[in-house]
Amino acid sequence: MHKRIYLSSPTMHGEEMQFIQEAFDTNWIAPLGANVDGFEKEMASFLGIADAAALSSGTAALHLAMKLCRIAKDDLVFCSDFTFAATVNPVSYESGRQVFIDSERDTWNMDPVALEKAFFIYPNAKAVVVANLYGTPAKLDELSSICAKHGVPLIEDAAESLGATYKGKQTGTFGRYAALSYNGNKIITTSGGGMFLSNDTESVKKVRFLATQARDPAPWYQHSELGYNYRMSNVVAGIGRGQLLHLNEHIALKKRIYETYQKAFSDLPVMMNPHLAESSPNYWLSCLLLDKGCPVKPSQVIEALSKENIESRPIWKPMHLQPIFAENDFVFLGDKDVGGDIFERGLCLPSDIKNTDEDLSRVIEIVRSCFT
Ligand SMILES: *Cc1c(COP(=O)(O)O)cnc(C)c1O
């Protein structure tokens, strides 16, 4: 059997261990400490944002963003439809209700025209959560100005898009709040973790407060608000500091994988996940979209790769097609369900930066063999 080829697995470099060693040497394993402070500062400075709070997950960051938006029972929140469930679940944690907004074809992210339509149908919506899927920036200017026009905060789910830029500006810096994830398969990882971002330093302070059990500044344990245990540990933050040193290198390697596939499949009835000319994705996952009417189905390609010990994956199943959200509204244009269509025709190819040229050639050969 050939060695396993992964979709996207962690890649460590060595500096991670040095930061962890420092935490051990100073006996500063927990709670917070130099690595948490350093990781927050270094990430905020890399992104060009005022402040960042290191948390236990990206989902926790999105949850606290919902809290800061004061989402309450039955409040409507417009959410990307075509995404991972973690983008939208935090709305339910606060008993709000998601209205899913369809994607456009240029970036596969939230369609600004469908968002406008949603505001027409539901003028009372309280917030908008937009994911930059697979590392590709959404149409962030258009989405931002629609949110501004309606006086509603934009929350960016940048869990998959760390390091991607839109018109030269980092994703995660467009919304009032944004979330990053350092989960195991993301472009950089801390094994598990996330970050809350904002240019409003008071909001970030509030997030640190809520994430550490919301202790009032009193001499005894006193609480006036509901708190959470959502902070990142000082050991985990050490991994993040080491990984951040290699983020740009990871992006360059991911881009090379994407371009290799793009070139290798240029004569097949397929396209790669698209992006705007004015944006630079981080190319987290390379995705393949089979042409309409193509006799090959994504499941056949996934199966063929799997037989050769190669990991690939279906495209995210849109939220409006999820049993748990069967009752939620879905706003789309005309009679087209763009997310559903991409789901039916798409798949994610192995995008692990440790894959060698030889590994990539194997993947390419097997994918091409499905079309002969
Ligand atoms: C990974 C991911 C999340 C959640 O991040 P965790 O750190 O795993 O909680 C949220 N949204 C998207 C789009 C993701 O891919």
Ligand as a Chemical Component Dictionary entry (heavy atoms), coordinates in Angstrom:
data_LIG
# 
_chem_comp.id                   LIG 
_chem_comp.type                 NON-POLYMER 
_chem_comp.pdbx_formal_charge   0 
_chem_comp.three_letter_code    LIG 
# 
loop_
_chem_comp_atom.comp_id 
_chem_comp_atom.atom_id 
_chem_comp_atom.alt_atom_id 
_chem_comp_atom.type_symbol 
_chem_comp_atom.charge 
_chem_comp_atom.model_Cartn_x 
_chem_comp_atom.model_Cartn_y 
_chem_comp_atom.model_Cartn_z 
_chem_comp_atom.pdbx_ordinal 
LIG C1 C1 C 0 -12.891 25.361 11.497 1  
LIG C2 C2 C 0 -13.999 26.293 11.273 2  
LIG C3 C3 C 0 -14.672 26.902 12.339 3  
LIG C4 C4 C 0 -14.513 26.491 13.770 4  
LIG O1 O1 O 0 -13.289 26.600 14.317 5  
LIG P1 P1 P 0 -12.923 25.686 15.611 6  
LIG O2 O2 O 0 -11.643 26.269 16.047 7  
LIG O3 O3 O 0 -12.799 24.289 15.110 8  
LIG O4 O4 O 0 -14.008 25.845 16.604 9  
LIG C5 C5 C 0 -15.609 27.869 12.067 10 
LIG N1 N1 N 0 -15.921 28.202 10.806 11 
LIG C6 C6 C 0 -15.322 27.624 9.755  12 
LIG C7 C7 C 0 -15.702 28.084 8.390  13 
LIG C8 C8 C 0 -14.368 26.640 9.942  14 
LIG O5 O5 O 0 -13.817 26.033 8.891  15 
# 
loop_
_chem_comp_bond.comp_id 
_chem_comp_bond.atom_id_1 
_chem_comp_bond.atom_id_2 
_chem_comp_bond.value_order 
_chem_comp_bond.pdbx_ordinal 
LIG C1 C2 SING 1  
LIG C2 C3 SING 2  
LIG C2 C8 DOUB 3  
LIG C3 C4 SING 4  
LIG C3 C5 DOUB 5  
LIG C4 O1 SING 6  
LIG O1 P1 SING 7  
LIG P1 O2 DOUB 8  
LIG P1 O3 SING 9  
LIG P1 O4 SING 10 
LIG C5 N1 SING 11 
LIG N1 C6 DOUB 12 
LIG C6 C7 SING 13 
LIG C6 C8 SING 14 
LIG C8 O5 SING 15 
# 
